[in-house]
C-alpha cells in the first residue's frame, strides 16, 4: 500500500504544472477529481458509460490473452507449438502481443486495423454459414436471441458514440448496473475456451444488436463505424472448435476487438474527455447541484428585491436597515454565479468537489487544485462586487411612501 501511494505521489509530482492526459486517467495514475472513477460518473450522467465499459472489458480480455501466452511460455512450450494457427495468423497479420508470444519485433509486420469481418476469407464465410444457422436454432446462454439472426432486423444506430439512440442522460441519478470487468480467475490455468468465452461476452454485450430494445436498461450496444462492426460470432465458449474454419477464426480471438478498442479510445479522448476536464478541472459542481443553485438563487433574489422595494416604498427608517439586504443578495448572487461557472468557491476553499449531487470528495490532484482555487478567488471577487453594488444601489435610492 505504501509503494502504491509512493508511485501516486511521484506521478502527481510530474503533473505539477499540467492537466493529466487521457492515457493517465485510464491507467489509474490520476487523483480525484480527474480520476477514472469520476470520469465514469461523468459518462454515466450522459448515459454514455457503455463505451468506457467496452474499453475496460476489452482491456481485460487482452490481459487475459497475455496471461494465457505467459502461462504457455512458463510451461516450457512455445506459442508456435501450442497454438500454430494463431502463430501463423500473427506472422501474417501482426499482433499486439508480438513481444509476449516471441515474434521478432524487427520483422516489420504491422498490426492490421481491418475489421473482423474483413479478416475472414470467403472460404471461411461459406464454411461458417452452417454454424451460424445452428447458432440460430440453439441460442446462447448469454442472450435469448442469436446474434446472426438479428442482423437483418438491426435497429437504428446512433451517429456518434456519445449520441446513443434511445438513451437519455441520467441527470437525476438513475443508475444502471456497472459493467466493469471482472478479475481474471487464477485458480487454474487459462485455456483457449476462456478466451473464447471472454470474447463472446464482449460481443453479446456491446456489439450484437440482438435482444436490445430501444430505451431498455439492458441496451449496451455501442456505436461503431461500418468498417469496424462485428456482425456475427459463430464460436461458443461451451463448444471446443474442431474444424479448420473454426480454428482459423479462433486464431483471431486475441486481437479481435483491438481496432474497436482503439476507435473508442480516440472517440473518448477527442469528445468526452475535454468536456470532462472542463467540468472537473475548472468546476466542482454536478449539473443537478448547479440547477438547484439556479432555482434557489432566483427565489432568494426575488425575495431580496421584494424586501428592498418594500423598504423604499414604505420609506422605512432608519435608512441603514437597508444594509441588511446584503444577506439575501449574497446568497442569491453566490448561487447564481456558482451556477454560471459550475463552481462553488466555498467548497473549493474547503478542498471539496462534487462526485454525485451534494456528495463531495477531496481534491487531491495538485494542478487541478491550483486551477480551482484561482477560479474560486475570481468568483468570490465577482460575487462581492455584485453584492456591494446591488446593496449600495438600494441604500442610495431615496425613500418615497406610496
N, C-alpha and C positions, 0 to 999 in steps of 0.2 A: 504493500500500500504506500509506503514511504517512497519507493522507487517510482511508482506511477505519479505521485504528487510532484516529485522532483522533475520528472520529464515534463509534466504540465507546466511547471514554473519555467523551465528552460524554453519551451515553445512560446509561452506568454512573453518572455523577455525578448524574443525575436520579433514580436509584434508590438513593440512599444510605440511605434510611430506609423502604424498602418492597420488597415482592417484585414481580417483573415480572408484567405481565399476559400473558394467553394470546396476545393480538394481538402483543405484543412478541416473544414466543418464535417465533411463526410468521413474523414479518418479519425474523428473524435479528438482533435487536438485543440479545440477551442473551448472557451468557458462561457457561461451564461452572461448576457442574454443572446449570444450568437452561436450557441452550440447546436448539435444535431437534434436534441430534444425540442428546443424552441423552434427550429426550422420545421420539424414535423408538425408541431402545433400550428404553425403559420399555414402550412399547406392544408391541414385538417380544417381550419376555418374557411379556406377557399374551396373545400370539397375536392382537393386535388392530391390527397396524400397517397393515392394508389401508385402514382408514378415514382415516388420515393420508395414505397414498399416494394415495387417491382425491382428497382435498382438494388435495394438491400437483399432481396431474395436471390437475385442473380449473382450478386457478390458472394452470398452464402453458398450458392450452387458451385461457383468457381472455386471457392475454398474447399468444398467437399471433393471436387475433382483433384485439386492439388494434394489433398490428404491421401486420396487413393493412389496417386502416382508415387508419392513419397513412401507409402506402405509397400508398394510393389518393389521399389528400389531397395528398401530396407530388407526385404525378404531375400535379396541376392539375385533377383531376376531383373532383366531389362524390360523396358516398355515394349521394345520390338518383339521380344519373346512372349510376353504376357498378352499383348493386345496388338497383333500385327496389322489389323485393319485400321486402327487409329494411327499407328506409326506411319503407315503408307499415306493416310489422309493428311496427317500433319506435315509430312515431307512435301506433298504436292500443293496443299492449300496454305500451309503455315498454321501456326497455333500460338496462342498466348501463353502456353505452358512450355515453350521451347526449352528454356533452361532447366525446367523441372524434369522433363522427360528425357533430357540428354541430347536434344537436337543441337547441331552445330550452329551457334548464333551467327557465324560468318558465311553461311551458305547463301545468304541473300534472299531467302524465302520470306515473303511478307504475308501477314495475316490477311485473308480475304475478307472484304466487307460485304460480300454478296449475301442476299437473304437465304434462309434455309431452303425455301422452295427452289431458288435458282441453283443451289448446290446439288440437288438431286438430278440425275440424268433421266432422260425419257424412259430408258430401260427400267430404272428403279421405280419410276412413277407407275408404269404398267404393272410391274410385279407387285407393287404395294397396294394397287387399287382393290385387289381382292381382300386384303387385310382390312382396308377401310370399310368395306361392306360388312365384314364380320364385326368390326367395332361398332357399327351402327346397330347391329342386332343384339350385341352384348354390351350395354352401357358400362362406362367406367364407374367404379365405386365413388369417385370424387365428384361426379356430375351425372345427373339422370339423363342427360342428352348427349349424344356423341358429337364431338367437335366437327366431324366430317359432314354430318347430315345438316348442320346448322349453317353452313357456308352459303347455301343457296338462298336462305331466308335471312340473310345478315341484316341486323338492324342498322339504322343510320348511325354513322360515326361522326365524331366531332372533328372540327377543322384543325385544332391545335391541342397539344397535350393538356393545356390549362383551361380549355373551354369544353369540359366533358359534357356530352349530351345527357340530359335527364338528371343532372346532378346540380344541387344548389349548395352554396357555401353554408357551413354550419356556424352561422353567425351567433346563435344563442346557445351554443354548447351542446347541440345534439351530436353525441359521439357515436362512432361506428367502431366495430371491433378492430383492434390493431392487427396488421398483417406482418408484423416484424418477424424476421427469420428466426427459426429455432436453433438451438445449439446442436452442433454436429455430434451424434451419438458415437461414443468411442468404446462401447462395451465389447465390440467385436470388430474385426477388420472390415473396412468398407469394400463393398462389392460393386460390380457394374450395375447390378439391379438397383442398388441405392442411387446411383447416378441417374438411371432412367426414371425412377420414382420421383426424384427431385425435379428433373426437367418436366415430367408430366404434371406435377403440381403447379409449376410456374405457368405452363401452357394453359391449363384448365382455369386457373385463377385470373390471369391477366390478358391472355391473348386469344382465348376462344370466345366467340360471341354466343355460343350455345348456352341456353339456360339463363341468359342475362335479360332482365326485364327493365325497361327504362323507368327510372325512379326508384328502383329497388335498392335496398341496403346491400344486397349481395352483388351488385353490378360493379365489378372491379376491372372491367376491360379498359385498357389504356389505348390512347391513340398512337398509331404508328403509321408512317407513310407507306404507300402500297408496296414499295420495294422491300420493306422490312417485315411485312406481315407474315405470320406463320399460319397457314390455313388448315393444317391438319397435323396430328401427332399419332402416327399409326402404332407406335410401340406402347407397351404397357409394363408398369412396374411389377405386375404379378405374373408376367409371361416372359420367359427367357428367350431372347432372339436365337433363331436356329438357321434360317435361310440366309442365302448370300445377300439378298437385298436388305434384310433386317440388320445383318451385321454391318453392312456399309452405312446404313442410316445411324446405327448406334455409335459408329465412329465419330459422328458429328455432334454427339451429345455434349461433350465438354465445352465446345466453342459455339454451341447452337445459339445462345442469346447474347453473345458478346456485342454484336453490332447494334442490337436493340438497346442494350445497356448503355453503349456509348451515345446513342441518339438521345436517350432520356437524360443522360448526364449533361449533354450540351443544351438541351431544352431547359433543364432546371437552372443551369449556370447562367444562361442568357436571359431567361424570362423571370423565373420565380425568385432567384437569389438576389438580384438587385433590389427587387421590391421588399424582400425580407430585410436586407440591410437598411433600407430607408425606414422601415417600420421599427427595427430593433436597435440599430446603431444611432439613429437620430431621433428616436422617440421611445417612450416606455409605457404606452397605453395600448390596450386592445381596442378594436372597433366598438365593441359593446360598451366598454367603460367610457370611451370618448363620446359616444352617443348619449349616455346617461348624463355626462357632464354638460353637454349642449342643452339638454332638456332642463336640467336643474338650473343651469346658468341663465337661461331665458326666463324661467319662472322667478328666480330671485331678482333678476334685473327689472322685471315688471313690478315686483313688489317695491324695490328701491325707488323706481321712478314714481310709482303711485304715492309713496310716502313723501318723496321730495316735493312733488307738485302740491300735495295737501298742505305741507308746511308753508309753501309760498302763498297759496291762495287763501289759506286761513290766517296768514300773517302772524304765525306763532312767534312769541317772544320768550326768552331771549333768542336772538338770531343764531347764536353759537350752537343751538340744538341741531342745526342742520349739519354740523360736522359729523354727527353720528351716522350720517348717510354713508360714510366710508365703509361701514361694516357690510351692508348688502352689496354695495358696489364692488368691494374687494372680492367677495365670494363669487359674484356674477362674472366679473371680468376675468378672474382667475380660471373659472370653469370654461368660459367661452374661448379664451386664448389657449387653454390646455387642449380643448377640442380641436382648435385650428392647427396647432402644432403637433397634436397627438403626444404631448409631453406634459407631465405633471412635475413642476420644479420641486415641490415638497418631497415627492417620492425619490427624485434624483438625489436631493441633498441627504436623504437617508440611505442612499445607495441601493434603491429598490427598483425593479422593473416588473411589469405585469407579465405573467405567463398565460394565465386564463383570466377572464373577467374578475377583478377585485381580489385576485390571488397573486402574490408577488414572490420574487426570488431575488437574491443578492446579485448585484452587478459585479462580476469578477474579471471581465475582460478589460485590461488596462487602458487600451486606446479608446474603446467604446465608452468607458467611464469618463475619460477626459473630454470626449466629444459631448456627452450628455451633460456634464457639468457646465461646459461652455454655453450650450443652448439653454440650460436651466437658468443661468445668470441672465441671459438675454431676455428670456420670457419673464423673469422676475422684474427686470427693469421696465419692460413694456407694460406689465400689469400695474406697477407702481405709478408710472406716468399717466396711464389712463384713469386710474382711481383718483389720483391727485387732481387731474384736470376736471374730471366729472364732479368731484366733490366741491372744488372751488367755484365751478360754474353755478351749482345750485346755491352755494353760500352767497355769491355775489349778486344774484338776482334779487331786486327789492321785493318785499312782500306786498301783496295787494289783496285785501279781503274782498271776496265777491259777495 
